[in-house]
Amino acid sequence: MKVTGYSSAENNDLMSAYLCFRDRVLQRKIEREAEAKEVLRRFSGKYTDEILDKVFGLADRDPTGPWFGQMLSTPNRNRLYRCPMAELNILIERLLETGDLRWLGEWRRAGNRGMTAGTATLLMYLYSPDSFNIWLEIPHHRGLSKYRLDFNAKYPKEKSNPEEYTIFYKIFNKTAIAVREENGLVPQAMDWFLWAVDTIKEKPGNRRLREYIEGRRK
């Protein structure tokens, strides 16, 4: 972290915040996400807005949350549910079976909206947390770029072609897994870790971050 411009104080804050997260929050996050995975597995190919709401609710619900904020807000969920559910089921199944974000790129190139890279990779991660990481531009992509100077992927824009979704997510995911292994983190800690790395630099006074640093998170 010092190589990438973080001070000793920022490193100490990150460690304090992580210990609080690990001891007080991580286990219930693991349990919620395991339940969400079971819902995805049980209703494979038969998803409805109610079932997806159950999955998203499990991923987002916590005394420290909402975990994903704007990404899983009611307006964004409703935008997703306006997509034809049969086509949405096909997209989700392809994402979960292949782990290839090209399917999302093709979906969006065809004019569909509602499913974003963040939502798609959240579902992939919930279904297989050992293999995938959640990919939001802020904080995950930006946090990883702060932590690893050799990280050079781009985040897909509105008109990105399907191949860019695949190429850049593979780079992001591979790098995130390497960071996870270097630090001895469990998969369920990575999205929090990248959020903390980004927030310590961008918003050091963030209320949620300070509660972790000071051990006040419950």
C-alpha positions in Angstrom: 0.0 0.0 0.0 2.9 2.4 0.7 4.1 1.9 -2.8 0.8 3.2 -4.2 0.7 6.3 -2.1 -1.0 5.3 1.2 0.5 6.6 4.4 1.3 4.6 7.5 -1.8 6.1 9.2 -4.0 5.0 6.3 -2.6 1.5 6.4 -3.2 1.3 10.1 -6.8 2.6 9.6 -7.3 -0.1 7.0 -6.1 -2.8 9.3 -8.3 -1.6 12.2 -11.3 -1.3 9.9 -10.7 -4.8 8.5 -10.4 -6.4 11.9 -13.8 -4.9 12.9 -15.4 -6.1 9.7 -13.9 -9.6 10.1 -15.0 -10.0 13.7 -18.4 -8.4 13.7 -19.8 -8.4 10.1 -18.2 -11.0 7.9 -19.9 -14.2 9.3 -23.4 -12.9 8.8 -22.5 -11.7 5.3 -21.2 -15.2 4.5 -24.5 -16.7 5.8 -26.8 -14.3 3.9 -24.9 -14.8 0.7 -25.0 -18.6 1.1 -28.8 -18.4 1.4 -28.9 -16.2 -1.7 -26.9 -18.8 -3.6 -29.3 -21.5 -2.6 -32.2 -19.4 -3.9 -30.4 -18.9 -7.3 -29.7 -22.7 -7.5 -33.2 -23.7 -6.5 -35.1 -21.5 -9.0 -32.6 -21.8 -11.9 -34.3 -20.8 -15.1 -37.5 -19.9 -13.3 -36.6 -16.5 -11.8 -39.4 -13.9 -11.2 -39.1 -10.4 -9.8 -40.1 -11.8 -6.4 -37.4 -14.4 -6.5 -34.8 -11.9 -7.6 -36.0 -9.5 -4.9 -35.3 -12.3 -2.4 -31.8 -12.7 -3.8 -31.0 -9.0 -3.8 -32.5 -8.5 -0.4 -30.3 -11.2 1.1 -27.2 -9.7 -0.5 -28.1 -6.1 0.5 -29.7 -6.6 4.0 -27.5 -6.0 7.0 -27.5 -3.8 10.1 -24.5 -2.1 8.4 -26.3 -1.7 5.1 -27.9 -1.4 2.7 -24.8 -3.2 1.4 -24.9 -2.1 -2.3 -26.8 1.2 -1.9 -27.8 2.7 -5.3 -27.1 -0.4 -7.3 -29.9 -2.4 -5.7 -32.3 0.6 -5.0 -36.0 0.2 -5.8 -35.8 2.3 -9.0 -32.9 0.2 -10.4 -34.6 -3.1 -9.5 -37.8 -1.9 -11.2 -35.8 -1.0 -14.3 -34.5 -4.5 -14.4 -37.9 -6.1 -13.9 -39.3 -4.2 -16.8 -37.2 -6.5 -19.1 -39.0 -9.5 -20.5 -38.6 -12.1 -17.7 -38.1 -15.0 -20.2 -35.2 -13.2 -21.8 -33.8 -12.1 -18.4 -33.8 -15.8 -17.3 -31.8 -16.7 -20.4 -29.3 -14.0 -19.7 -28.9 -14.9 -16.0 -28.5 -18.6 -16.8 -25.8 -17.9 -19.4 -23.9 -15.7 -17.0 -24.1 -18.2 -14.2 -23.2 -21.2 -16.4 -20.3 -19.6 -18.3 -19.0 -16.7 -16.2 -18.6 -14.8 -19.4 -19.7 -11.2 -19.3 -19.9 -11.1 -23.1 -23.5 -12.2 -22.7 -24.3 -8.9 -20.8 -22.5 -7.0 -23.5 -24.6 -8.6 -26.2 -27.7 -8.0 -24.2 -27.0 -4.3 -23.9 -25.9 -3.9 -27.5 -29.3 -5.3 -28.5 -30.9 -2.3 -26.7 -31.8 -3.9 -23.4 -31.2 -2.1 -20.2 -31.7 -2.8 -16.5 -28.9 -5.3 -16.1 -25.6 -3.7 -15.4 -22.1 -5.1 -15.0 -22.4 -4.6 -11.2 -25.7 -6.5 -11.0 -24.5 -9.2 -13.4 -21.3 -9.9 -11.5 -23.1 -9.8 -8.2 -25.2 -12.7 -9.3 -22.2 -14.5 -10.7 -20.3 -13.9 -7.4 -23.3 -15.1 -5.2 -23.5 -18.3 -7.3 -19.7 -19.0 -7.2 -17.9 -16.7 -4.7 -14.6 -18.6 -5.1 -14.5 -17.8 -8.8 -15.9 -14.3 -9.3 -15.8 -10.8 -7.8 -18.4 -8.0 -7.8 -17.5 -5.3 -10.4 -18.7 -1.8 -9.7 -16.8 1.1 -11.1 -16.9 2.7 -7.7 -15.7 1.4 -5.4 -14.4 -2.0 -6.7 -12.7 -1.0 -10.0 -11.3 2.2 -8.6 -10.3 0.6 -5.4 -8.3 -2.2 -7.2 -6.6 0.4 -9.4 -5.4 2.2 -6.2 -4.1 -1.0 -4.7 -2.4 -2.5 -7.7 -0.4 -0.2 -10.0 -0.2 -2.9 -12.7 -4.0 -3.1 -13.0 -4.9 -1.6 -16.4 -8.4 -2.7 -17.3 -11.1 -0.2 -18.2 -14.7 -0.2 -16.9 -17.3 -0.7 -19.7 -19.2 2.3 -20.8 -22.7 2.6 -22.3 -21.6 1.7 -25.8 -18.8 -0.8 -25.0 -18.7 -3.9 -27.3 -19.3 -7.3 -25.8 -15.7 -8.3 -26.2 -14.6 -5.4 -23.9 -17.0 -6.7 -21.2 -15.2 -10.1 -21.3 -11.7 -8.9 -21.6 -11.8 -6.2 -18.9 -13.8 -8.2 -16.4 -11.3 -11.1 -16.8 -8.4 -8.8 -16.0 -10.3 -7.3 -13.0 -11.4 -10.6 -11.7 -7.9 -12.3 -12.1 -6.3 -9.3 -10.3 -8.8 -9.2 -7.5 -8.4 -13.0 -6.9 -4.6 -12.5 -6.7 -5.0 -9.6 -4.2 -7.4 -11.8 -2.2 -4.9 -14.6 -2.0 -2.0 -12.3 -1.3 -3.8 -11.0 1.8 -5.4 -14.3 2.9 -8.9 -12.9 2.5 -12.0 -15.1 2.1 -14.0 -14.4 -1.1 -16.8 -12.7 0.9 -14.4 -10.1 2.2 -13.2 -8.8 -1.2 -15.9 -6.3 -2.1 -15.7 -4.8 1.4 -11.9 -4.7 1.1 -11.9 -2.8 -2.2 -14.5 -0.4 -0.8 -12.3 0.3 2.2 -9.2 0.8 0.1 -11.0 3.3 -2.1 -12.9 5.1 0.7 -9.8 5.6 2.9 -8.3 7.6 0.1 -11.4 9.3 -1.4 -13.6 9.9 1.6 -11.6 9.4 4.8 -14.4 11.0 6.9 -17.0 8.6 5.6 -19.3 7.7 8.6 -19.4 4.0 7.9 -15.7 3.8 7.4 -15.0 5.7 10.7 -17.3 3.3 12.6 -15.2 0.3 11.3 -11.9 2.1 12.1 -13.0 3.0 15.6 -14.6 -0.4 16.3 -18.1 0.9 16.6 -19.7 -1.3 13.9 -22.1 -4.0 15.2 
